[in-house]
Amino acid sequence: MKISLPILSLLLLLNGCQSEEPPEELLSEELYMEILTEMILTRGIAYMTERGVDEDSLRQAYRVELFDHYEVPPEHFTISHEYYQRDLEQQRDRLTHIREVLREEHRAVSETRPEPDEEEVE
């Protein structure tokens, strides 16, 4: 059976346009964003640790602790991440929101940190 290229392309296009049912393991968007925010923070923490510390091992340890804390299997996060990334515009909005939250947290921490005395600086 031969199918012409235009018909095959149309079938693939129509199949791709169908809305896919969310996976059963899908995390709520709120929980997904909380975990993603924590993962971004742990990547930064691992990067800023002392030299000689294996960043990948440290990142993996944080990751295990993170999923234990939220009581979420890592596979469910991966499935959710792949699902939410399908809509690039919404994922960009999520990442923008996370960036704003992190900036606000940084600003709040910076404002509460005491200024060093001039004598201490010398």
C-alpha positions as CSV (number, residue, x, y, z in Angstrom):
1,M,0.0,0.0,0.0
2,K,1.4,3.3,-1.1
3,I,0.6,6.6,0.7
4,S,1.6,9.8,-0.9
5,L,3.9,12.1,1.0
6,P,1.3,15.0,1.3
7,I,-1.4,12.6,2.7
8,L,1.2,11.1,5.2
9,S,2.2,14.6,6.2
10,L,-1.4,15.6,6.8
11,L,-2.1,12.5,8.9
12,L,1.0,13.2,11.0
13,L,0.0,16.8,11.4
14,L,-3.5,16.0,12.5
15,N,-2.3,13.4,14.9
16,G,0.1,15.9,16.5
17,C,-2.7,18.4,16.9
18,Q,-4.9,16.2,19.0
19,S,-4.9,17.1,22.6
20,E,-3.1,14.5,24.6
21,E,-4.6,13.3,27.9
22,P,-2.3,14.2,30.8
23,P,-0.3,11.3,32.1
24,E,-1.6,9.6,35.3
25,E,1.6,10.4,37.1
26,L,1.4,14.2,36.2
27,L,2.3,16.4,39.1
28,S,0.2,19.5,39.7
29,E,1.7,22.5,38.0
30,E,2.3,24.2,41.4
31,L,4.2,21.2,42.8
32,Y,6.1,20.8,39.5
33,M,7.2,24.5,39.8
34,E,8.2,24.1,43.4
35,I,10.4,21.1,42.7
36,L,11.8,22.8,39.5
37,T,12.7,25.9,41.6
38,E,14.5,23.8,44.2
39,M,16.4,21.9,41.5
40,I,17.6,25.2,40.0
41,L,18.7,26.3,43.5
42,T,20.5,23.0,44.1
43,R,22.3,23.4,40.8
44,G,23.6,26.8,42.0
45,I,24.6,25.5,45.4
46,A,26.5,22.6,43.9
47,Y,28.3,25.0,41.5
48,M,29.3,27.3,44.4
49,T,30.7,24.6,46.7
50,E,34.3,24.1,47.4
51,R,36.6,23.0,44.7
52,G,37.4,19.4,44.9
53,V,33.9,18.4,45.7
54,D,32.3,16.4,43.0
55,E,29.5,18.6,41.8
56,D,27.6,15.8,40.1
57,S,27.6,13.7,43.3
58,L,26.5,16.6,45.4
59,R,23.8,17.5,42.9
60,Q,22.6,13.9,42.9
61,A,22.5,13.8,46.7
62,Y,20.4,17.0,46.7
63,R,18.1,15.5,44.1
64,V,17.5,12.4,46.2
65,E,16.8,14.5,49.2
66,L,14.5,16.8,47.2
67,F,12.3,14.0,45.9
68,D,12.2,12.4,49.4
69,H,11.2,15.7,50.9
70,Y,8.3,16.1,48.4
71,E,7.5,12.4,48.4
72,V,7.6,12.3,44.7
73,P,9.2,9.6,42.6
74,P,11.8,11.1,40.3
75,E,10.1,9.4,37.3
76,H,6.9,11.4,38.0
77,F,8.9,14.6,37.9
78,T,10.5,13.6,34.6
79,I,7.1,12.7,33.1
80,S,5.7,16.0,34.3
81,H,8.7,18.0,33.0
82,E,8.3,16.4,29.6
83,Y,4.6,17.1,29.6
84,Y,4.8,20.7,30.7
85,Q,7.7,21.5,28.3
86,R,5.5,20.6,25.3
87,D,3.9,24.0,25.5
88,L,7.0,26.2,25.1
89,E,5.2,29.5,25.7
90,Q,3.7,28.3,29.0
91,Q,7.0,26.8,30.0
92,R,8.8,30.0,29.3
93,D,6.2,31.8,31.5
94,R,6.8,29.3,34.3
95,L,10.5,29.8,34.1
96,T,10.0,33.6,34.1
97,H,7.9,33.3,37.2
98,I,10.5,31.1,38.9
99,R,13.2,33.6,38.0
100,E,11.1,36.4,39.6
101,V,10.5,34.4,42.7
102,L,14.3,33.7,43.1
103,R,15.1,37.4,42.5
104,E,12.6,38.4,45.2
105,E,14.1,35.8,47.6
106,H,17.6,37.1,46.9
107,R,16.5,40.6,47.4
108,A,14.8,39.7,50.7
109,V,17.9,37.9,52.0
110,S,20.2,40.7,50.9
111,E,18.1,43.3,52.8
112,T,18.1,41.3,56.0
113,R,21.8,40.5,55.9
114,P,23.7,42.9,58.2
115,E,26.2,45.2,56.6
116,P,29.8,44.4,57.7
117,D,31.4,47.0,60.1
118,E,34.1,49.0,58.4
119,E,36.6,47.7,61.0
120,E,35.7,44.1,60.1
121,V,36.4,44.7,56.4
122,E,40.0,45.9,57.1
